[in-house]
Amino acid sequence: MLEPLYTAAEMKQAEAGHVVRDLMERAGRAVAEIAMERFPDARRFVGVCGGGANGGDGRIALEVLESAGRAARPVEDAPLSDADVVIDALFGTGFHGEPREEAAAAIEEINATSAPVVSVDLPSGIDASTGEVAGACVDATLTVTFHGPKVGLAVAPGRFHAGKVVVADIGLKPLETEHRLVTAEILRLVPHKQPDENKYSAGTVLVVGGSPGLTGAPSLAADAAFRADAGYVAVAMPESTLPVFEQRLLEAVKLPCPEDDGLISARAVDAIVEFGAKAGAVALGPGLGRGSGPKEVVLRLLDELDRPVVVDADALFELEPFDRAGQTVMTPHEGELGRLLERDSSWVSAHRMEAARRGAARFGSVCLLKGADTIVAAPGEGMLVSALGTPALATAGSGDVLTGIVAAFLAKGLDARLAAAAAAAAQGVASTLVAQAGAVASDVIHKLPDVLAGSAMPNHSVQSG
Protein backbone atom coordinates (compact mmCIF):
# COMPACT_ATOMS: atom_id res chain seq x y z
CA MET A 1 0.00 0.00 0.00
CA LEU A 2 3.06 2.24 0.44
CA GLU A 3 5.71 1.55 -2.19
CA PRO A 4 9.30 2.84 -2.10
CA LEU A 5 10.14 6.19 -3.67
CA TYR A 6 13.90 6.50 -4.05
CA THR A 7 16.08 9.55 -3.60
CA ALA A 8 19.49 9.83 -5.26
CA ALA A 9 21.22 8.92 -1.98
CA GLU A 10 19.03 5.86 -1.49
CA MET A 11 19.76 4.62 -5.01
CA LYS A 12 23.47 5.02 -4.33
CA GLN A 13 23.02 2.94 -1.19
CA ALA A 14 21.06 0.27 -3.07
CA GLU A 15 23.82 0.03 -5.69
CA ALA A 16 26.64 -0.22 -3.12
CA GLY A 17 28.61 -3.47 -3.39
CA HIS A 18 27.57 -4.15 -6.98
CA VAL A 19 29.88 -4.06 -9.98
CA VAL A 20 29.08 -0.82 -11.79
CA ARG A 21 29.67 -2.28 -15.25
CA ASP A 22 27.23 -5.12 -14.54
CA LEU A 23 24.53 -2.65 -13.46
CA MET A 24 25.13 -0.54 -16.57
CA GLU A 25 24.84 -3.60 -18.82
CA ARG A 26 21.49 -4.54 -17.27
CA ALA A 27 20.22 -0.97 -17.35
CA GLY A 28 21.26 -0.34 -20.96
CA ARG A 29 19.78 -3.64 -22.13
CA ALA A 30 16.50 -2.86 -20.33
CA VAL A 31 16.27 0.54 -22.02
CA ALA A 32 16.88 -0.97 -25.45
CA GLU A 33 14.42 -3.83 -25.03
CA ILE A 34 11.65 -1.63 -23.66
CA ALA A 35 12.25 0.99 -26.37
CA MET A 36 11.93 -1.68 -29.09
CA GLU A 37 8.81 -3.08 -27.45
CA ARG A 38 7.13 0.32 -27.17
CA PHE A 39 8.23 1.56 -30.61
CA PRO A 40 8.34 -1.62 -32.74
CA ASP A 41 8.40 0.23 -36.05
CA ALA A 42 11.33 2.48 -35.12
CA ARG A 43 14.50 1.72 -37.06
CA ARG A 44 16.74 4.72 -36.32
CA PHE A 45 17.75 5.58 -32.75
CA VAL A 46 19.91 8.55 -31.81
CA GLY A 47 21.35 8.83 -28.30
CA VAL A 48 22.30 12.00 -26.43
CA CYS A 49 24.68 10.63 -23.80
CA GLY A 50 26.46 12.43 -21.01
CA GLY A 51 29.83 11.62 -19.51
CA GLY A 52 28.63 9.85 -16.35
CA ALA A 53 27.04 6.51 -15.54
CA ASN A 54 23.73 7.59 -17.07
CA GLY A 55 25.55 8.28 -20.34
CA GLY A 56 27.14 4.85 -20.07
CA ASP A 57 23.68 3.28 -19.73
CA GLY A 58 22.65 5.12 -22.87
CA ARG A 59 25.68 4.01 -24.88
CA ILE A 60 25.10 0.39 -23.91
CA ALA A 61 21.46 0.77 -24.96
CA LEU A 62 22.66 1.95 -28.38
CA GLU A 63 24.96 -1.08 -28.65
CA VAL A 64 22.09 -3.45 -27.85
CA LEU A 65 19.84 -1.70 -30.37
CA GLU A 66 22.56 -1.94 -33.01
CA SER A 67 23.03 -5.66 -32.39
CA ALA A 68 19.25 -6.09 -32.76
CA GLY A 69 19.43 -4.71 -36.30
CA ARG A 70 18.50 -1.09 -35.61
CA ALA A 71 20.51 1.89 -36.75
CA ALA A 72 21.66 3.29 -33.41
CA ARG A 73 24.17 6.12 -33.19
CA PRO A 74 25.24 8.79 -30.70
CA VAL A 75 24.25 12.33 -31.63
CA GLU A 76 27.87 13.07 -32.52
CA ASP A 77 27.52 10.67 -35.47
CA ALA A 78 23.88 11.22 -36.47
CA PRO A 79 21.65 14.31 -36.26
CA LEU A 80 18.53 14.19 -34.10
CA SER A 81 16.48 14.97 -37.19
CA ASP A 82 17.29 11.43 -38.45
CA ALA A 83 15.86 9.74 -35.36
CA ASP A 84 12.70 7.69 -35.16
CA VAL A 85 13.36 7.61 -31.39
CA VAL A 86 15.72 9.73 -29.29
CA ILE A 87 17.49 8.21 -26.26
CA ASP A 88 18.03 10.82 -23.54
CA ALA A 89 20.98 9.81 -21.33
CA LEU A 90 22.49 13.14 -20.39
CA PHE A 91 21.93 13.16 -16.61
CA GLY A 92 20.97 10.55 -14.05
CA THR A 93 19.98 10.49 -10.38
CA GLY A 94 23.03 12.46 -9.30
CA PHE A 95 21.90 15.59 -11.12
CA HIS A 96 20.59 18.62 -9.24
CA GLY A 97 20.41 22.33 -9.90
CA GLU A 98 20.39 23.94 -13.34
CA PRO A 99 22.04 22.43 -16.42
CA ARG A 100 25.05 24.27 -17.76
CA GLU A 101 24.72 26.17 -21.00
CA GLU A 102 25.95 23.39 -23.30
CA ALA A 103 23.74 20.75 -21.64
CA ALA A 104 20.77 23.10 -21.66
CA ALA A 105 21.21 23.61 -25.39
CA ALA A 106 21.27 19.83 -25.92
CA ILE A 107 18.06 19.49 -23.90
CA GLU A 108 16.35 22.17 -25.94
CA GLU A 109 17.43 20.39 -29.11
CA ILE A 110 15.93 17.13 -27.83
CA ASN A 111 12.66 18.88 -27.04
CA ALA A 112 12.58 20.46 -30.49
CA THR A 113 12.59 17.11 -32.27
CA SER A 114 9.32 15.53 -33.37
CA ALA A 115 10.49 12.01 -32.50
CA PRO A 116 9.45 10.23 -29.29
CA VAL A 117 12.00 10.53 -26.47
CA VAL A 118 13.00 7.67 -24.17
CA SER A 119 14.73 8.96 -21.04
CA VAL A 120 17.19 6.77 -19.17
CA ASP A 121 16.30 6.56 -15.44
CA LEU A 122 14.68 10.01 -15.46
CA PRO A 123 14.42 12.94 -17.88
CA SER A 124 17.57 15.03 -17.88
CA GLY A 125 17.05 18.18 -15.80
CA ILE A 126 14.93 16.67 -13.01
CA ASP A 127 16.20 16.48 -9.44
CA ALA A 128 15.60 12.80 -8.64
CA SER A 129 15.19 13.47 -4.91
CA THR A 130 12.64 16.28 -5.06
CA GLY A 131 11.04 16.57 -8.50
CA GLU A 132 12.37 20.11 -8.79
CA VAL A 133 13.27 21.49 -12.22
CA ALA A 134 15.59 24.50 -12.03
CA GLY A 135 16.21 25.03 -15.75
CA ALA A 136 15.94 23.20 -19.05
CA CYS A 137 14.42 19.74 -18.77
CA VAL A 138 13.74 16.96 -21.28
CA ASP A 139 10.09 16.27 -22.07
CA ALA A 140 10.10 12.48 -22.28
CA THR A 141 7.56 10.28 -24.00
CA LEU A 142 8.73 7.29 -21.97
CA THR A 143 11.04 7.02 -18.96
CA VAL A 144 12.73 3.71 -18.19
CA THR A 145 13.77 3.96 -14.55
CA PHE A 146 15.75 1.35 -12.67
CA HIS A 147 14.97 -0.68 -9.53
CA GLY A 148 12.14 1.58 -8.35
CA PRO A 149 10.45 4.92 -9.03
CA LYS A 150 12.32 8.03 -7.98
CA VAL A 151 10.74 10.85 -6.00
CA GLY A 152 11.29 13.16 -8.96
CA LEU A 153 9.13 10.98 -11.20
CA ALA A 154 6.13 11.18 -8.84
CA VAL A 155 6.26 14.80 -7.67
CA ALA A 156 5.61 17.90 -9.77
CA PRO A 157 7.03 19.57 -11.69
CA GLY A 158 9.27 16.61 -12.51
CA ARG A 159 6.43 14.15 -13.02
CA PHE A 160 5.03 16.26 -15.87
CA HIS A 161 8.23 15.76 -17.86
CA ALA A 162 8.44 11.98 -17.41
CA GLY A 163 5.74 10.70 -19.77
CA LYS A 164 4.95 7.03 -19.22
CA VAL A 165 7.17 5.56 -16.51
CA VAL A 166 8.32 1.92 -16.61
CA VAL A 167 10.40 0.38 -13.81
CA ALA A 168 13.11 -2.08 -14.94
CA ASP A 169 14.61 -4.64 -12.58
CA ILE A 170 18.42 -4.53 -12.60
CA GLY A 171 19.02 -7.02 -9.79
CA LEU A 172 19.09 -4.79 -6.72
CA LYS A 173 17.53 -5.64 -3.37
CA PRO A 174 14.60 -3.53 -2.10
CA LEU A 175 15.52 -0.77 0.31
CA GLU A 176 13.47 0.92 3.01
CA THR A 177 13.03 4.47 1.72
CA GLU A 178 12.20 7.67 3.56
CA HIS A 179 9.38 8.67 1.20
CA ARG A 180 6.65 6.36 -0.04
CA LEU A 181 4.27 6.19 -2.97
CA VAL A 182 0.63 5.66 -1.97
CA THR A 183 -1.31 2.98 -3.83
CA ALA A 184 -5.00 2.17 -3.75
CA GLU A 185 -4.19 -0.70 -1.38
CA ILE A 186 -4.07 1.85 1.45
CA LEU A 187 -7.87 1.87 1.39
CA ARG A 188 -7.78 -1.55 3.04
CA LEU A 189 -6.89 0.32 6.23
CA VAL A 190 -10.21 2.20 6.27
CA PRO A 191 -12.60 0.48 8.73
CA HIS A 192 -15.97 -0.53 7.29
CA LYS A 193 -19.22 -0.46 9.24
CA GLN A 194 -19.58 -3.61 11.33
CA PRO A 195 -22.76 -5.47 12.34
CA ASP A 196 -22.47 -4.38 15.96
CA GLU A 197 -21.99 -0.67 15.16
CA ASN A 198 -24.48 2.17 15.16
CA LYS A 199 -24.42 5.47 13.32
CA TYR A 200 -22.35 7.12 16.03
CA SER A 201 -19.70 4.44 16.43
CA ALA A 202 -19.35 4.17 12.63
CA GLY A 203 -17.85 7.66 12.59
CA THR A 204 -19.27 11.05 13.54
CA VAL A 205 -18.19 14.19 11.67
CA LEU A 206 -18.96 17.83 12.43
CA VAL A 207 -18.46 20.31 9.56
CA VAL A 208 -18.04 23.94 10.61
CA GLY A 209 -18.50 26.51 7.86
CA GLY A 210 -20.89 28.08 5.46
CA SER A 211 -21.79 31.70 4.90
CA PRO A 212 -24.03 33.46 2.36
CA GLY A 213 -22.83 32.55 -1.13
CA LEU A 214 -20.54 29.82 0.21
CA THR A 215 -22.99 27.16 1.36
CA GLY A 216 -21.87 24.72 -1.33
CA ALA A 217 -18.48 24.09 0.30
CA PRO A 218 -19.71 22.63 3.62
CA SER A 219 -22.47 20.79 1.77
CA LEU A 220 -19.91 19.03 -0.41
CA ALA A 221 -17.76 18.23 2.64
CA ALA A 222 -20.76 16.78 4.48
CA ASP A 223 -21.87 14.69 1.50
CA ALA A 224 -18.32 13.42 1.00
CA ALA A 225 -18.05 12.43 4.68
CA PHE A 226 -21.25 10.38 4.39
CA ARG A 227 -20.11 8.73 1.15
CA ALA A 228 -16.74 8.02 2.78
CA ASP A 229 -18.75 5.83 5.18
CA ALA A 230 -19.23 8.14 8.18
CA GLY A 231 -22.37 7.17 10.07
CA TYR A 232 -23.39 10.60 11.35
CA VAL A 233 -22.62 14.05 9.93
CA ALA A 234 -23.66 17.44 11.29
CA VAL A 235 -23.06 20.93 9.94
CA ALA A 236 -22.61 24.06 12.07
CA MET A 237 -23.52 27.10 9.99
CA PRO A 238 -24.75 30.71 10.36
CA GLU A 239 -28.41 30.60 11.38
CA SER A 240 -29.48 32.71 8.40
CA THR A 241 -28.26 30.03 5.99
CA LEU A 242 -30.26 27.24 7.65
CA PRO A 243 -32.98 27.23 4.96
CA VAL A 244 -30.36 26.53 2.29
CA PHE A 245 -28.90 23.59 4.20
CA GLU A 246 -32.37 22.21 4.97
CA GLN A 247 -32.96 22.03 1.24
CA ARG A 248 -29.47 20.95 0.25
CA LEU A 249 -28.67 18.29 2.87
CA LEU A 250 -31.19 15.61 3.67
CA GLU A 251 -29.27 13.28 5.97
CA ALA A 252 -27.04 15.75 7.86
CA VAL A 253 -28.01 17.26 11.21
CA LYS A 254 -28.00 21.07 11.24
CA LEU A 255 -26.58 23.24 14.02
CA PRO A 256 -27.57 26.87 13.33
CA CYS A 257 -25.18 29.29 15.03
CA PRO A 258 -25.26 32.94 16.12
CA GLU A 259 -23.75 35.14 13.42
CA ASP A 260 -22.32 38.55 12.73
CA ASP A 261 -22.88 39.93 9.25
CA GLY A 262 -23.64 36.47 7.90
CA LEU A 263 -20.53 34.81 9.41
CA ILE A 264 -20.45 32.39 12.33
CA SER A 265 -19.86 34.47 15.48
CA ALA A 266 -17.43 33.72 18.29
CA ARG A 267 -20.58 33.52 20.44
CA ALA A 268 -21.17 30.13 18.80
CA VAL A 269 -17.90 28.58 19.93
CA ASP A 270 -19.20 27.11 23.20
CA ALA A 271 -22.07 25.33 21.45
CA ILE A 272 -19.79 24.05 18.68
CA VAL A 273 -17.26 22.75 21.23
CA GLU A 274 -20.04 21.01 23.17
CA PHE A 275 -21.35 19.35 20.01
CA GLY A 276 -17.84 18.65 18.72
CA ALA A 277 -16.94 16.79 21.90
CA LYS A 278 -19.28 14.02 20.71
CA ALA A 279 -17.77 13.92 17.20
CA GLY A 280 -14.98 11.68 16.02
CA ALA A 281 -13.56 14.50 13.88
CA VAL A 282 -14.27 18.10 12.94
CA ALA A 283 -13.90 19.63 9.47
CA LEU A 284 -13.18 23.33 9.98
CA GLY A 285 -13.25 25.96 7.29
CA PRO A 286 -15.31 25.13 4.16
CA GLY A 287 -17.16 28.32 3.21
CA LEU A 288 -16.50 29.82 6.66
CA GLY A 289 -15.68 33.28 5.35
CA ARG A 290 -12.83 35.58 6.33
CA GLY A 291 -12.36 38.39 8.79
CA SER A 292 -11.70 38.92 12.48
CA GLY A 293 -14.82 36.99 13.53
CA PRO A 294 -14.07 33.72 11.64
CA LYS A 295 -10.41 34.02 12.62
CA GLU A 296 -11.36 34.09 16.30
CA VAL A 297 -13.70 31.14 15.81
CA VAL A 298 -10.90 29.11 14.21
CA LEU A 299 -8.32 29.91 16.88
CA ARG A 300 -10.70 29.15 19.74
CA LEU A 301 -11.93 25.90 18.24
CA LEU A 302 -8.38 24.71 17.64
CA ASP A 303 -7.59 25.55 21.25
CA GLU A 304 -10.73 24.17 22.90
CA LEU A 305 -11.52 21.09 20.81
CA ASP A 306 -9.63 17.90 21.67
CA ARG A 307 -11.03 16.01 18.67
CA PRO A 308 -9.09 15.44 15.44
CA VAL A 309 -9.57 18.48 13.21
CA VAL A 310 -9.18 19.02 9.46
CA VAL A 311 -8.26 22.65 8.77
CA ASP A 312 -9.12 23.77 5.26
CA ALA A 313 -10.11 26.71 3.08
CA ASP A 314 -11.02 29.89 5.02
CA ALA A 315 -9.78 28.37 8.29
CA LEU A 316 -6.27 28.48 6.80
CA PHE A 317 -6.45 32.21 6.05
CA GLU A 318 -4.08 34.16 8.32
CA LEU A 319 -3.65 31.04 10.44
CA GLU A 320 -0.86 31.27 12.99
CA PRO A 321 1.03 28.39 14.64
CA PHE A 322 -0.98 26.72 17.38
CA ASP A 323 -0.55 24.05 20.01
CA ARG A 324 -3.29 21.49 20.55
CA ALA A 325 -3.69 18.00 21.97
CA GLY A 326 -5.84 16.53 19.19
CA GLN A 327 -4.56 15.40 15.81
CA THR A 328 -4.62 18.05 13.10
CA VAL A 329 -4.57 17.77 9.32
CA MET A 330 -4.10 20.91 7.23
CA THR A 331 -5.15 20.67 3.56
CA PRO A 332 -3.80 23.71 1.71
CA HIS A 333 -3.38 24.20 -2.00
CA GLU A 334 -0.24 25.92 -3.25
CA GLY A 335 -1.59 29.44 -2.82
CA GLU A 336 -2.78 28.81 0.73
CA LEU A 337 0.47 27.14 1.78
CA GLY A 338 2.42 29.96 0.19
CA ARG A 339 0.60 32.50 2.37
CA LEU A 340 1.19 30.39 5.48
CA LEU A 341 4.91 30.21 4.71
CA GLU A 342 5.11 33.81 3.49
CA ARG A 343 6.23 32.68 0.06
CA ASP A 344 4.76 33.05 -3.42
CA SER A 345 2.62 30.21 -4.70
CA SER A 346 5.10 29.86 -7.57
CA TRP A 347 7.80 28.98 -5.03
CA VAL A 348 5.57 26.28 -3.53
CA SER A 349 4.83 24.94 -7.02
CA ALA A 350 8.55 24.67 -7.77
CA HIS A 351 9.49 23.16 -4.37
CA ARG A 352 6.51 21.02 -3.36
CA MET A 353 8.36 18.57 -1.11
CA GLU A 354 10.18 21.31 0.77
CA ALA A 355 7.04 23.42 1.09
CA ALA A 356 5.02 20.54 2.55
CA ARG A 357 7.82 19.74 4.97
CA ARG A 358 7.99 23.36 6.13
CA GLY A 359 4.21 23.52 6.54
CA ALA A 360 4.19 20.42 8.74
CA ALA A 361 7.10 21.69 10.83
CA ARG A 362 5.73 25.22 11.25
CA PHE A 363 2.32 24.10 12.47
CA GLY A 364 3.25 20.81 14.13
CA SER A 365 0.54 19.11 12.09
CA VAL A 366 0.03 16.82 9.15
CA CYS A 367 0.22 18.99 6.03
CA LEU A 368 -1.57 17.65 2.96
CA LEU A 369 -0.46 19.74 -0.01
CA LYS A 370 -3.04 19.42 -2.75
CA GLY A 371 -2.21 19.28 -6.43
CA ALA A 372 -1.92 16.86 -9.32
CA ASP A 373 0.21 14.86 -6.91
CA THR A 374 -0.84 15.07 -3.27
CA ILE A 375 1.97 15.25 -0.72
CA VAL A 376 1.33 14.29 2.90
CA ALA A 377 3.99 15.55 5.30
CA ALA A 378 4.15 14.99 9.06
CA PRO A 379 6.75 16.41 11.46
CA GLY A 380 9.79 14.16 11.64
CA GLU A 381 8.51 11.59 9.12
CA GLY A 382 9.01 10.84 5.45
CA MET A 383 6.46 12.03 2.96
CA LEU A 384 3.64 10.07 1.39
CA VAL A 385 2.92 10.88 -2.25
CA SER A 386 -0.41 10.06 -3.91
CA ALA A 387 -0.56 10.40 -7.68
CA LEU A 388 -3.74 8.44 -8.42
CA GLY A 389 -5.97 11.33 -9.49
CA THR A 390 -6.94 12.61 -12.93
CA PRO A 391 -7.57 16.12 -14.31
CA ALA A 392 -11.25 15.59 -13.44
CA LEU A 393 -10.31 16.86 -9.96
CA ALA A 394 -9.40 20.27 -11.39
CA THR A 395 -12.84 21.64 -10.61
CA ALA A 396 -14.39 23.83 -7.93
CA GLY A 397 -15.26 21.94 -4.78
CA SER A 398 -12.70 19.15 -5.04
CA GLY A 399 -10.89 20.46 -1.99
CA ASP A 400 -14.12 20.43 0.04
CA VAL A 401 -14.72 16.83 -1.00
CA LEU A 402 -11.23 15.86 0.15
CA THR A 403 -11.81 17.60 3.49
CA GLY A 404 -14.95 15.55 4.07
CA ILE A 405 -13.17 12.29 3.25
CA VAL A 406 -10.24 13.07 5.56
CA ALA A 407 -12.68 13.91 8.37
CA ALA A 408 -14.59 10.66 7.86
CA PHE A 409 -11.41 8.59 7.97
CA LEU A 410 -10.23 10.41 11.10
CA ALA A 411 -13.63 9.79 12.72
CA LYS A 412 -13.16 6.09 12.00
CA GLY A 413 -9.96 6.10 14.02
CA LEU A 414 -7.22 6.27 11.38
CA ASP A 415 -3.98 8.00 12.32
CA ALA A 416 -3.89 11.53 10.86
CA ARG A 417 -1.02 10.87 8.42
CA LEU A 418 -2.60 7.70 7.06
CA ALA A 419 -6.09 9.21 7.04
CA ALA A 420 -4.84 12.04 4.85
CA ALA A 421 -3.03 9.70 2.47
CA ALA A 422 -5.97 7.30 2.27
CA ALA A 423 -8.37 10.16 1.59
CA ALA A 424 -6.20 11.41 -1.27
CA ALA A 425 -6.12 7.87 -2.68
CA ALA A 426 -9.90 7.44 -2.37
CA GLN A 427 -10.60 10.72 -4.15
CA GLY A 428 -7.96 9.96 -6.77
CA VAL A 429 -9.34 6.53 -7.64
CA ALA A 430 -12.90 7.95 -7.66
CA SER A 431 -11.77 10.55 -10.20
CA THR A 432 -10.87 7.77 -12.63
CA LEU A 433 -14.48 6.58 -12.62
CA VAL A 434 -16.17 9.81 -13.71
CA ALA A 435 -16.43 11.45 -17.12
CA GLN A 436 -13.14 13.27 -17.61
CA ALA A 437 -14.73 16.19 -19.46
CA GLY A 438 -17.27 18.27 -17.61
CA ALA A 439 -16.99 16.45 -14.28
CA VAL A 440 -18.01 18.31 -11.12
CA ALA A 441 -17.00 17.63 -7.54
CA SER A 442 -20.24 15.90 -6.62
CA ASP A 443 -19.66 13.36 -9.43
CA VAL A 444 -16.59 12.17 -7.54
CA ILE A 445 -18.56 11.97 -4.27
CA HIS A 446 -21.02 9.53 -5.81
CA LYS A 447 -18.20 7.16 -6.79
CA LEU A 448 -16.71 6.91 -3.29
CA PRO A 449 -18.85 3.94 -2.15
CA ASP A 450 -17.63 1.91 -5.15
CA VAL A 451 -14.04 2.82 -4.34
CA LEU A 452 -14.35 1.86 -0.68
CA ALA A 453 -16.13 -1.37 -1.60
CA GLY A 454 -13.10 -2.32 -3.67
CA SER A 455 -15.00 -2.53 -6.94
CA ALA A 456 -13.00 0.25 -8.60
CA MET A 457 -9.83 -0.37 -10.54
CA PRO A 458 -6.97 1.93 -9.51
CA ASN A 459 -5.20 4.09 -12.05
CA HIS A 460 -1.50 3.16 -11.87
CA SER A 461 0.90 5.80 -13.19
CA VAL A 462 4.01 3.59 -12.82
CA GLN A 463 4.37 0.04 -14.10
CA SER A 464 7.06 -2.61 -13.91
CA GLY A 465 8.97 -3.59 -16.98
N, C-alpha and C positions, 0 to 999 in steps of 0.2 A: 504493500500500500504506500510505502515511502521508499522510492528507489534512489540509488546514489546519484548525486550530481557532483562531478569532479572539478576541483580547482587545478590550476597549473601545478601547484606544490604537491597536491595529492596524486596527480598523474606521475610526477617525478618519483614519488615514494612507491607507487605501484610498479614502476619500471625498474626500481633498484634491484640489482643482483642479476638482471637479465643481460644477455649479450645484445648490444645495441644493433649490430648488423642483422641479427636474427629478427628482432622486432621490426626493423625497417623492411626486411624481405616480406614478412607477413602483412605489414601495413600496405606496402606498395602493391602486392598481389591482390589484396582485398579491394583496393581502389580500382584497379584495372578490371577485375572480374565484375564488380558491381556496376562500373561504368558501361561495360559491354552488355550487361544484362538490361540496364535501364535504357540504353541507346543502341539497340541491336543493329540499326541501319548505319550507324556512324562508321566511317572508314578512316577519317583523318583526325588525329588527336594532336593538339599542340599544348605543351606544358610550360608554365611560367614557374620556375623553380628557384627558391632562394638558396642561400649558402648553408643553412643549418640542417638539422635532422628532418624537418618537414620537407625541405627541398630534396633531401635524399629519398624520402618516401615517394615523392613525385617522380624522380628520375627512375626509380625501380618500377613504378607503375608504367612509365613509358616503355621500359624494356619488356615488360610482360605483354603489353599491348602489341609491341612490334613482333614478338615471338608468336602472337596469336594471329598474325597476318594483317594487322592494321598498320597504317602509316602513322607512326608516332614519333614526333620530334620536339626538342626543346625550342622555345621561341627564338633562340639565337640562330636556329637553322631553318625555321619556317615561320612565316608571318601569321599572326592570329587570324587574319582574314581568310586563310586557307582552312581553318579548323571547322570540322563538324562538331567537335566538343573541345572545350578548353579545360585543362587541368590546372587548378590554382594550388600551388604549393610554395607560396612565398614565405608565409609565416605560420608557425604552429602555436602550441599552448604557451610557449615562453614569451610571446609577444605582449607588450602593453605600451600604452602611450600613443603617440601619433607617428605614422610612417614617415620616414625621411623622404625628401623630395623625389629621388629616383624611384623609390618603391611606390610612392603615391602615384607617380606618373604611370607605372606599370599597372597599378590597380585600376586607374581610370581607363587605361587601354583595354583591360579585360572587360570592364563594364560597358565599353562602347561596342564590343562585338555583338553580333546577333546570334552567335552560337550558344548552346547551353554550357553552363559552367559547373564543373565538379570540383568542389573544394576538398582539400585533404585535411582532415581532422576538424578544421573550422575555417570559415572564410577569413582570408587575410585582412587584418585590420581590427578584428574583434579581440577584446580582452577576455581570455578563456575563463577567468575567475570571477568576472563581474557582469559581463555582457556589455560593458561600456565600449563606445566607438568614438575615439577622439579625433579622427581625421578620415582620410579616404578608406573605404572598406569595400571588399568584393561583394557583389550581389550574386550569390550562388543559386543555381537551379537545384543542386543536390549537394549535400555535405556527407561525406563518409568519415565518421568519427570513430575513434578506436577505444575499445574496452568498455566505455560507458559515456553517456552524454555529459558534456561540460556545462558548467553554470552559464557560460556565455551563449550557449545554443538554446537555452530555455528562457532567458531573461532579456527583455528589451533594453536597448535597441538592437542588440546583437541577434536576437532570434529572428528579426525581420529581414536579416541578410542571409539566413542559412538555407532557405528553401526547404526541400524535403530532407530530413535527417535520418541516416541509416547508421546503426552501430555495428561495427565489425569486431569480431573476437580475434585478438592477436595473442591469446595464451597467457593473459595476466590473471592473477587471483583477485577476487573482489576485495574492496577496501571499504572500511567504515568511513564515510565522508561527513564533513561538517554540515553541508546543506543537502536537502533531499527534494526529490521530485514527487509531487503528490499524484497518485493514480486514483481511479474510481474505486479501487479496493478499499480505500479509507472509509467509505460509506458503510462498511461492515461493522464499524465501531459504533454507529448510531443506534441506540437502543430503540426497539420497536415496542409498541403497546403490547402488554402481556395480559393474559386472561384475568389475572387478579388485580389489575390496575383500574383506577377510575380516572375521570377527566383531570383531576388535580395532580395525581401522582404521575400521569403520563407526560407532564410538562406544562407549567403555567407561565405565561409570558404577559408582561405589562408593557405596552407601547405608550410612550409619553411624547406627544407632539400634536401637530395640527394647528393651523391658524387660518383665517379667511384667505382663500385662494390657494392654500397649501394642504388641503385635506386629503389629497390623493396619496401623498407620501406615507402617512401613518396607516392609511387603508391598505396600501400595497404591503407594508411591513406586517400588518396583522394577518392579511390573507396568506402571505408567505409562511408565517409562523404556523398557522393551521395546516397548510399543505406540507410543511416540513414535519408534521406529525405531533405538534403540540396539542394537548388535550383541552386547554383552556386559555383563551386570549382576551385581554381587556385593553381598552384604549382610554387614556386620560387626555382630554382635549379641552379647549376653551368652551365654556357652556354655550356660547352663542353659535357654535358650529355643531352642536348636538343633532339638530335636524338632518344635517348632511350625513353624519355617520349613521343615524338611524336608518336612512335610506340605503346607504352604501354598504354597510356591514350587517349581515344578518346574524351570524353566529357569535360575534364578539360582544362582550359586556362593555358598556360605556360608563365612563367616570367623568361627568362634566365638572369642570374646575372653574373657580373664580378667575377673572381675567382683567387685564388692563389694556385697553385699546386693541382688543381682539387677540391678545397674547396671554398664555397661561401666566397667572400672577404668582409671585412668591408666597402669597397667602394660601396657595394650594399645596405647598410642599408637605405640610404635616399629613394631609389626607393621602397624598401620593405615597409618602413613606409608609403610612399605615397599611395601605393596600399592597404596596410593593413588598412588604415583609412576608406576605403570603405567596409571592411569586417565586418561580425558580430562576427567572432572569428578567431584566428590564432593558427595553430598547429605547434609548434616549436620543431624541433629536429630529426625527423625520418631520419636516414641516413645522418645526417649533417656532420659527421666526427668530429675528435677531434684535439685539438691543439690551439695555441694562437689565430689564425684567427677566427675559429668558436666560441671560447670563447668570443672574443670581439663582434662578431655579436650577440650572445645571450644576453650579458649584455646590449648592446645598444638597442636592440629591446625591451627588458623588460622595459627599462627606457623610451623609446620614443613612444612606442605604448600605446594607451589608450583603446584598444580593449581587450576583454577577451582572454586569452592566455592559451593553454595547453602546458605544458613543459614536454617533454618526451625524452627518449633515450639519444643521444649525448648531447642534451641541458642540461641534468642534470649533466654531467661530470664536476667536479670541480666547480659546481655552488655554489655561495656564497649568503648569505641573501641579499635581495633586497627590495626596497620600490616602489610600483607602484600603480597608481590609479585604473587601470582595474582589473577585477577579474582574478584570476590565479588558475589553477588546475595543480598540479604536479602528474605524474603517474609513480612512480618508482616501480621496483621489489625489492626484498629483498636485492640483492647485491647493487643496486644503492642507496637505502635508507641507507644502512649500510655505504657507502662511505660518504654520505651527513652528517651523524651523527657521523662519525669517530668511527664506531663500526663494528665488523665482521658481515657478513651476517647471520652467525649462531645465533648471539644474536638477530637480527631482527626476524628470524624464530621462536625463542623461546619466544619472547615478542612482538607479532605483534600489539596488541592494544597500548602498550606503545610506540613502535617505530613510529606508525602512528601519535599518539598524539604529539610526539616530533618533527616529521617532519613538521606538520602543524604549531606548535608554533614557530619553528626556522625560517621558511620562511614566516610566516604570510599569508599562502595560504591554499587552500584545498589540502590535501594530500591523493591521492588514492593509497593505497598499494596493488599491484597486488598479486595474488596467487590463490590457490584453493578456498579460501574465499577472497573476495575483501573488504577491509576496507576503508571507506571514513571518513576522519577526517577533521574538520574545527576548527580554533582557538575558544576556548570558548564554543564549542557545543559538544553534545554527538555524538557518532560514528554511522554510518550506515554500516551495514554488509550485503553484497550480497553473497549468497551461492547457486546460481542457475546454475552455470556452470558445465560442465563435463570435464573429462580428454582430450576430443577432443581439448581443448584450449591449451594443453601443446604442442605447435608446433610453429616453428619460424614464426614471423609476427603477432601473436595474439595481442601483445602490440601495434603495429602500427594500427591495426584495431580498438582497443579500443580508441586510440588517435583520430582517425577520427570520431568516434561516439560521443565522448565527445565534440569535436569541433562543430559538427553539432548541437547538442542539445544546446550548448552555443549560437550559431548563431541564434537559434530559440527563444532565450530570456529566457531560463531556468536559474535560480540561479545556481551558480557554484557547490554548494554542491549537489543539486538535480540532476543537469546535470550529474555529475560524477556517482552518484548512479544509475540513470536511464540508463546510458550507460553500466554500468557493468551488469545491469539486462538484457538489450537488447542483449548483447553479450552472456550472460549466457544462456538465453532461446534459442537463435539461435544455440548454441552449442548442444542442445538436439535434433536438427532436422537434423544433419549431421551424416554421417557414423562415428561411434566411433573409428574405426580402419582405419588409413591411411588418416584421415582428414587433410586438409591444411587450412591456415588462410582464403584464398579466398572462401573456401566452406562456411564458417560462414558468410562472407559478403553477399553472394547470398541469405541467409535466412533472412536477416534483414527486407526486405519489408514485408514478411509474419508475422514476429514478431510484427512490428509496426501496421500492419493491424488488429492485434488481432486474427489471424487465427491459431496461434501456442498455444499449450498447455504448460503451465509452468511445470517445473520439481520441485515439492515440496520435500524438504529434511526432513520436520517435519510435522507430521500429528496429528490430535486430536484423542484421544482415546474415 
